[in-house]
Amino acid sequence: MTTATPTVGAGAQATGATTRAGRVRKRLNTRWATLISIVIALLWTVPTFGLFISSFRPADQIKTTGWWTFFSDPQFTLDNYQDVLFGNSASSGQLASYFINSLAITIPSVLFPTAFAALAAYALAWINFKGRDWLYIAIFALQIVPLQMALVPLLKFFSTGVSVGGVQVLPAWELDGAQKFAQVWFAHTCFALPFAVFLLHNFISQLPGDLMEAARVDGATHPKIFRTIVLPLITPALAAFGIFQFLWVWNDLLVALIFAGGSSETAPLTVRLAELAGTRGNEWQRLTSGAFVSIVVPLIVFLSLQRFFVRGLLAGSVKG
């Protein structure tokens, strides 16, 4: 009798969880829910569709009429894209070269925090050491620190290094040209780690303890457990964070402009987009085509990782 009671309780909890999940799925599959979802999707897509239409309209049409007038007076041109991608003037074009800078900034800025956060999250979840809980609380609390408050300390760290009691502990970085990418990678990694560790810790800590114990009984060390068991199971979480981080870094202007500078050698796509409107801000046709060009890469990344993204958001939300 004593051994049957927990089993019944566990079965009742699983049944209750399944029933709740079934009710949620039933409500989300109604006609009204589907209709509302379609309306929200259409409203969300209209601005992007208007941007796409405007990017192919002549400059005089963009400046005098709205994009919806295209359907009554359709006029196409590729001059906007030609001007933005390959123009030679100082205030237009050359976006093709800035793509490389954005990729050089974004890819390492996604890989570094993802790798470090996965290792840290595993250690905080499954390795017992003194002060582990306090360390996790401190990392969680760092999420509330505004990014802007860390810009000046980071700039001082890069330019003067670290001194303790008049003794130079870490030298100044003194980087020039393309070497400044390292400063942007460092900054984005620092800003992303608190949220990344918090997100991945929630996934890793929910893995079955029996699975870890069985691996230890078989003689597996922590590196082997992490590599062969944990990493395959948290792939959806890694993809979800990777998408968020990629979009954030790709669309970032402030961090890249401060730590990489505004030169054509290191400036990302966003810096060039900010300059496309011209000194008087009247070259709107460049903004439409330039903005749509900048959307292409994040859109490809999101669509290619969408299935992992959805699994990462839903993992652990319903048990049973």
C-alpha positions as CSV (number, residue, x, y, z in Angstrom):
1,M,0.0,0.0,0.0
2,T,2.8,2.4,0.8
3,T,4.4,2.0,-2.6
4,A,1.1,2.3,-4.5
5,T,0.2,5.7,-3.1
6,P,2.9,7.8,-4.9
7,T,2.2,6.1,-8.1
8,V,-1.5,7.0,-8.0
9,G,-0.6,10.5,-7.1
10,A,1.8,10.8,-9.9
11,G,-0.7,9.4,-12.3
12,A,-3.3,11.8,-11.1
13,Q,-0.9,14.7,-11.6
14,A,0.0,13.6,-15.1
15,T,-3.7,13.1,-16.0
16,G,-4.5,16.6,-14.6
17,A,-1.6,18.2,-16.6
18,T,-2.7,16.3,-19.7
19,T,-6.3,17.5,-19.2
20,R,-5.2,21.1,-18.8
21,A,-3.0,20.9,-21.8
22,G,-5.9,19.4,-23.8
23,R,-8.2,22.3,-22.7
24,V,-5.6,24.9,-23.8
25,R,-5.1,23.2,-27.2
26,K,-8.9,23.0,-27.7
27,R,-9.3,26.8,-27.0
28,L,-6.5,27.7,-29.3
29,N,-7.9,25.6,-32.1
30,T,-11.3,27.3,-32.3
31,R,-12.4,29.3,-35.3
32,W,-12.3,32.6,-33.4
33,A,-8.7,32.0,-32.2
34,T,-7.7,31.2,-35.8
35,L,-9.4,34.3,-37.1
36,I,-7.7,36.5,-34.5
37,S,-4.3,35.0,-35.3
38,I,-4.8,35.7,-39.0
39,V,-5.8,39.3,-38.3
40,I,-2.8,39.9,-36.1
41,A,-0.5,38.3,-38.7
42,L,-1.9,40.5,-41.4
43,L,-1.6,43.7,-39.3
44,W,2.0,42.7,-38.4
45,T,2.9,42.1,-42.0
46,V,1.4,45.2,-43.6
47,P,4.3,47.6,-42.7
48,T,6.8,45.1,-44.1
49,F,4.8,44.7,-47.3
50,G,4.5,48.5,-47.7
51,L,8.3,48.8,-47.2
52,F,8.8,46.1,-49.9
53,I,6.5,47.9,-52.4
54,S,8.1,51.3,-51.7
55,S,11.6,49.9,-52.3
56,F,10.7,49.4,-55.9
57,R,8.9,52.7,-56.5
58,P,10.6,55.8,-58.1
59,A,11.9,58.4,-55.8
60,D,9.4,61.1,-56.8
61,Q,6.5,58.7,-56.2
62,I,7.8,57.7,-52.7
63,K,8.2,61.4,-51.7
64,T,4.7,62.5,-52.9
65,T,2.3,59.5,-52.4
66,G,1.8,56.6,-50.1
67,W,2.8,53.1,-51.0
68,W,-0.9,52.0,-51.3
69,T,-1.2,54.2,-54.4
70,F,1.0,51.7,-56.2
71,F,-2.0,49.6,-57.0
72,S,-3.7,52.4,-58.9
73,D,-0.5,53.7,-60.6
74,P,2.1,50.9,-60.6
75,Q,5.6,52.0,-61.4
76,F,8.7,49.8,-60.9
77,T,12.3,50.7,-60.7
78,L,15.5,49.0,-59.5
79,D,17.4,52.3,-59.2
80,N,16.9,52.4,-55.4
81,Y,18.7,49.0,-54.9
82,Q,21.3,49.9,-57.5
83,D,22.0,53.2,-55.6
84,V,22.0,51.5,-52.2
85,L,24.1,48.5,-53.0
86,F,26.6,49.8,-55.5
87,G,26.4,53.6,-55.5
88,N,29.6,55.5,-55.4
89,S,28.5,58.8,-53.8
90,A,29.5,59.6,-50.2
91,S,25.9,59.5,-49.0
92,S,24.6,56.5,-50.8
93,G,25.5,52.9,-51.7
94,Q,28.3,50.6,-50.6
95,L,25.9,48.6,-48.4
96,A,27.4,45.4,-50.0
97,S,30.7,46.1,-48.2
98,Y,29.0,46.8,-44.9
99,F,27.4,43.4,-45.0
100,I,30.7,41.8,-44.3
101,N,31.3,44.0,-41.3
102,S,27.8,43.1,-39.9
103,L,28.5,39.4,-40.3
104,A,31.9,39.7,-38.8
105,I,30.3,41.4,-35.7
106,T,27.2,39.3,-35.4
107,I,28.4,35.7,-35.9
108,P,31.1,35.7,-33.1
109,S,28.8,37.8,-30.9
110,V,26.2,35.0,-31.1
111,L,28.6,32.0,-30.8
112,F,30.6,33.3,-27.8
113,P,27.8,34.0,-25.3
114,T,25.9,30.8,-26.4
115,A,29.0,28.6,-25.7
116,F,29.9,30.3,-22.4
117,A,26.3,30.4,-21.2
118,A,25.8,26.7,-21.9
119,L,28.8,25.7,-19.9
120,A,27.9,28.1,-17.1
121,A,24.3,27.0,-17.0
122,Y,25.3,23.3,-16.8
123,A,27.8,24.0,-13.9
124,L,25.1,26.0,-12.0
125,A,22.5,23.3,-12.5
126,W,24.4,20.0,-12.0
127,I,27.7,20.7,-10.3
128,N,27.6,21.3,-6.5
129,F,30.1,23.9,-5.3
130,K,30.1,26.4,-2.5
131,G,28.2,29.6,-3.3
132,R,26.5,28.2,-6.3
133,D,23.0,29.6,-5.5
134,W,24.4,33.1,-4.7
135,L,26.3,33.1,-7.9
136,Y,23.2,32.3,-9.9
137,I,21.3,35.0,-8.1
138,A,24.0,37.5,-8.9
139,I,23.9,36.5,-12.6
140,F,20.2,36.8,-12.7
141,A,20.3,40.3,-11.1
142,L,22.7,41.5,-13.8
143,Q,19.8,41.4,-16.2
144,I,18.4,44.6,-14.7
145,V,21.6,46.6,-15.3
146,P,20.9,49.0,-18.3
147,L,23.3,48.5,-21.2
148,Q,24.0,52.2,-21.3
149,M,25.4,52.2,-17.8
150,A,28.2,49.8,-18.9
151,L,29.4,51.7,-21.9
152,V,31.6,54.2,-20.1
153,P,33.3,51.5,-17.8
154,L,33.9,49.3,-20.8
155,L,35.4,52.2,-22.8
156,K,37.7,53.0,-19.9
157,F,38.6,49.3,-19.6
158,F,39.5,49.1,-23.3
159,S,41.4,52.4,-23.3
160,T,43.3,52.3,-20.0
161,G,43.1,48.7,-18.8
162,V,42.7,47.8,-15.1
163,S,44.9,49.2,-12.3
164,V,44.7,48.1,-8.7
165,G,46.6,50.3,-6.1
166,G,48.6,51.9,-8.9
167,V,49.6,48.5,-10.3
168,Q,48.6,47.8,-13.9
169,V,46.8,44.4,-13.7
170,L,45.5,44.4,-17.3
171,P,46.9,46.6,-20.0
172,A,45.0,48.7,-22.4
173,W,43.8,47.0,-25.6
174,E,45.1,49.6,-28.0
175,L,43.3,48.1,-31.1
176,D,43.2,49.6,-34.5
177,G,41.2,48.9,-37.7
178,A,39.6,45.5,-37.9
179,Q,41.0,44.6,-34.5
180,K,38.2,46.7,-33.0
181,F,35.8,43.9,-33.8
182,A,37.2,42.2,-30.7
183,Q,35.9,45.0,-28.5
184,V,32.4,44.7,-30.0
185,W,32.5,40.9,-29.5
186,F,33.5,41.4,-25.9
187,A,30.8,44.0,-25.2
188,H,28.0,41.9,-26.8
189,T,29.1,38.8,-25.0
190,C,29.1,40.6,-21.6
191,F,25.7,42.1,-22.2
192,A,24.2,38.8,-23.4
193,L,25.5,36.4,-20.8
194,P,23.1,37.1,-17.9
195,F,20.0,36.4,-19.9
196,A,21.6,33.5,-21.7
197,V,22.7,31.8,-18.5
198,F,19.3,32.4,-17.0
199,L,17.5,31.0,-20.0
200,L,19.7,27.9,-20.5
201,H,19.8,27.2,-16.8
202,N,16.0,26.8,-16.8
203,F,16.2,24.2,-19.5
204,I,19.2,22.3,-18.2
205,S,18.0,22.1,-14.6
206,Q,14.7,20.5,-15.8
207,L,16.6,17.5,-17.4
208,P,15.8,14.2,-15.6
209,G,18.1,13.6,-12.7
210,D,18.0,9.9,-13.3
211,L,19.5,10.4,-16.7
212,M,22.5,12.2,-15.2
213,E,22.9,9.7,-12.4
214,A,22.9,6.8,-14.9
215,A,25.6,8.5,-16.9
216,R,27.7,9.0,-13.8
217,V,27.3,5.3,-12.8
218,D,28.5,4.4,-16.3
219,G,31.7,6.4,-15.6
220,A,30.9,9.5,-17.6
221,T,32.6,12.7,-16.6
222,H,31.0,16.1,-16.6
223,P,32.5,17.1,-20.0
224,K,31.2,13.9,-21.5
225,I,27.8,14.3,-20.0
226,F,27.6,17.8,-21.2
227,R,28.8,16.9,-24.7
228,T,26.8,13.7,-25.3
229,I,23.6,14.2,-23.2
230,V,23.0,17.8,-22.4
231,L,23.9,19.5,-25.7
232,P,21.5,17.4,-27.9
233,L,18.6,17.9,-25.4
234,I,19.0,21.7,-25.2
235,T,19.4,22.4,-28.9
236,P,15.9,24.1,-29.1
237,A,16.9,26.4,-26.2
238,L,20.3,27.2,-27.9
239,A,18.5,28.0,-31.2
240,A,15.9,30.2,-29.4
241,F,18.6,32.2,-27.7
242,G,20.7,32.3,-30.9
243,I,17.8,33.8,-32.8
244,F,17.2,36.5,-30.2
245,Q,20.9,37.3,-29.9
246,F,21.4,37.4,-33.7
247,L,18.5,39.8,-34.2
248,W,19.7,42.0,-31.4
249,V,23.3,42.2,-32.6
250,W,22.4,42.6,-36.3
251,N,20.0,45.5,-35.6
252,D,22.3,47.1,-33.0
253,L,23.7,50.6,-33.7
254,L,24.8,51.9,-30.4
255,V,27.3,49.3,-29.2
256,A,28.9,48.8,-32.7
257,L,29.2,52.5,-33.3
258,I,30.9,53.2,-29.9
259,F,33.3,50.2,-29.8
260,A,34.0,49.7,-33.5
261,G,33.7,53.2,-34.8
262,G,32.0,54.6,-37.8
263,S,34.7,54.0,-40.4
264,S,33.9,51.8,-43.5
265,E,36.5,49.3,-42.3
266,T,34.5,48.3,-39.1
267,A,31.1,50.0,-39.2
268,P,28.1,47.6,-39.5
269,L,25.1,47.9,-41.8
270,T,23.1,49.8,-39.3
271,V,25.6,52.7,-39.2
272,R,25.4,53.0,-43.0
273,L,21.6,52.8,-42.9
274,A,21.5,55.8,-40.6
275,E,23.5,57.8,-43.1
276,L,21.4,56.9,-46.2
277,A,18.8,59.6,-45.7
278,G,21.4,62.2,-46.5
279,T,22.4,65.3,-44.6
280,R,19.0,66.9,-45.0
281,G,17.1,63.7,-44.3
282,N,15.2,63.8,-47.6
283,E,16.5,60.7,-49.4
284,W,13.7,58.4,-48.3
285,Q,13.9,56.1,-51.2
286,R,17.3,54.9,-50.0
287,L,15.9,54.1,-46.6
288,T,13.2,51.8,-48.1
289,S,15.5,49.7,-50.2
290,G,18.3,49.8,-47.6
291,A,16.0,48.7,-44.8
292,F,14.6,45.8,-46.8
293,V,18.2,44.7,-47.7
294,S,19.0,44.6,-44.0
295,I,15.9,42.5,-43.3
296,V,16.9,39.7,-45.6
297,V,19.6,38.0,-43.4
298,P,17.7,38.0,-40.1
299,L,14.7,36.7,-42.0
300,I,16.7,33.8,-43.5
301,V,18.1,33.0,-40.0
302,F,14.7,33.0,-38.4
303,L,13.0,30.8,-41.0
304,S,15.9,28.3,-41.0
305,L,15.7,27.9,-37.2
306,Q,12.0,28.4,-36.7
307,R,11.2,24.8,-35.8
308,F,13.9,24.9,-33.1
309,F,12.7,28.3,-32.0
310,V,9.1,27.1,-31.4
311,R,10.3,24.0,-29.6
312,G,12.6,26.1,-27.4
313,L,9.7,28.4,-26.4
314,L,7.3,25.5,-25.7
315,A,9.8,23.1,-24.0
316,G,8.9,22.7,-20.4
317,S,5.7,24.7,-20.6
318,V,3.5,21.6,-20.4
319,K,4.4,18.5,-18.6
320,G,2.7,15.1,-18.6
